[in-house]
């Protein structure tokens, strides 16, 4: 009987078919799968991080626009710009505060003016983005970040 099994096995190998005793994966198959996952991850992770950074920037931009709008309302009511966020009745949202530091520069004038800048914190992934600003005329800088 052993001679029959061995003869059948030799005939299968001679025909070019590979015969395996177990039903597992070979090392080559596992390495190919790992390589494919690594390639996909190398493409997906930077795209994901970029999308997260853009989302955080959008939150900061939204807040800057809200502050600029409140400053214009404050100017209409009091004929001057508010010196700080507390005067506008605003607090910095947690998402913005975690990644950005806000600065307001007020010029009493004439003409009165302001510039509100959101600067990325030193430890934030937003450092690659750089600061974003808006002034009393609605000019947004840098233009490519808005």
C-alpha positions in Angstrom: 0.0 0.0 0.0 2.9 2.4 0.8 4.3 1.7 -2.6 0.9 2.7 -4.2 0.8 6.1 -2.3 4.4 6.8 -3.1 3.8 6.0 -6.8 0.7 8.3 -6.9 2.6 11.1 -5.3 5.5 10.8 -7.7 3.0 10.9 -10.6 1.4 14.1 -9.2 4.8 15.8 -8.8 5.8 14.7 -12.3 2.6 16.3 -13.7 3.6 19.7 -12.1 1.1 19.8 -9.3 2.2 20.7 -5.9 0.9 18.5 -3.1 0.8 19.8 0.5 0.2 17.7 3.5 -1.4 20.5 5.6 -4.1 23.1 4.8 -2.3 26.3 6.1 -0.6 29.3 4.5 2.9 29.2 3.2 5.5 31.8 4.3 5.4 33.4 0.8 1.6 33.8 0.9 1.8 35.5 4.3 4.7 37.8 3.2 2.7 38.8 0.1 -0.4 39.6 2.3 1.8 41.7 4.7 3.4 43.6 1.8 0.0 44.4 0.4 -1.3 45.7 3.7 1.9 47.7 4.2 1.5 49.4 0.8 -2.1 50.2 1.4 -1.3 51.6 4.9 1.5 53.8 3.4 -1.1 55.4 1.1 -4.0 55.6 3.5 -2.3 56.9 6.7 -1.0 60.2 5.2 -4.3 60.8 3.5 -6.2 60.2 6.8 -3.8 62.6 8.7 -4.3 65.3 6.0 -8.1 65.0 6.3 -7.9 65.3 10.1 -5.6 68.4 9.8 -8.0 70.0 7.3 -10.9 69.3 9.6 -9.1 71.0 12.6 -8.2 73.9 10.3 -11.9 74.2 9.3 -12.9 74.4 13.0 -10.4 77.2 13.6 -11.6 79.1 10.5 -15.2 78.8 11.6 -14.3 80.2 15.0 -12.3 83.1 13.5 -15.2 84.0 11.3 -17.5 83.9 14.3 -15.1 86.2 16.2 -14.8 88.6 13.3 -18.6 88.8 13.0 -18.9 89.5 16.8 -16.3 92.2 16.5 -18.3 93.9 13.8 -21.4 93.8 16.0 -19.4 95.1 18.9 -18.1 98.0 16.7 -21.7 98.9 15.7 -22.8 99.0 19.3 -19.8 100.6 21.0 -17.8 102.3 18.2 -14.7 100.3 19.0 -13.5 96.7 18.8 -13.5 94.5 21.9 -10.1 94.0 23.4 -10.6 90.3 24.1 -12.9 87.3 23.6 -14.5 87.8 27.0 -15.8 91.2 25.8 -17.4 89.5 22.9 -19.0 86.8 25.1 -17.1 84.0 23.4 -14.9 81.2 24.7 -12.5 79.2 22.6 -14.0 75.8 21.6 -12.1 72.9 23.0 -11.2 71.5 19.6 -9.7 74.8 18.6 -8.0 75.5 21.9 -6.2 72.0 21.8 -4.5 72.8 18.5 -4.4 76.6 18.1 -3.5 79.7 20.2 -5.6 82.7 19.4 -4.2 86.3 19.2 -6.2 89.5 18.7 -4.5 92.7 17.7 -6.7 95.7 18.0 -5.9 99.1 16.6 -8.0 102.0 18.1 -7.5 104.0 14.9 -8.6 106.0 13.3 -9.7 103.9 11.5 -10.2 101.1 14.0 -8.9 97.7 12.9 -8.3 94.2 14.2 -6.5 91.1 13.1 -7.4 87.7 14.7 -4.8 85.0 14.2 -4.9 81.3 15.1 -1.4 80.0 15.5 -0.8 76.2 15.8 0.5 75.1 19.2 4.0 73.7 19.3 3.0 70.2 20.0 0.1 70.1 17.6 0.1 68.2 14.3 -1.3 71.5 12.9 2.3 73.0 12.9 2.6 71.9 9.3 -0.4 74.2 8.5 1.0 77.5 9.8 -1.1 80.4 11.2 -4.4 81.6 9.7 -5.7 85.1 10.1 -8.7 87.3 9.3 -9.0 91.1 9.6 -11.7 93.7 9.9 -12.2 93.9 6.2 -12.6 90.1 5.9 -9.2 89.6 4.3 -8.1 86.0 5.1 -4.5 85.1 5.1 -2.9 83.0 3.8 -5.3 82.7 1.0 -4.4 79.1 0.1 -5.3 77.9 3.6 -8.9 79.3 3.4 
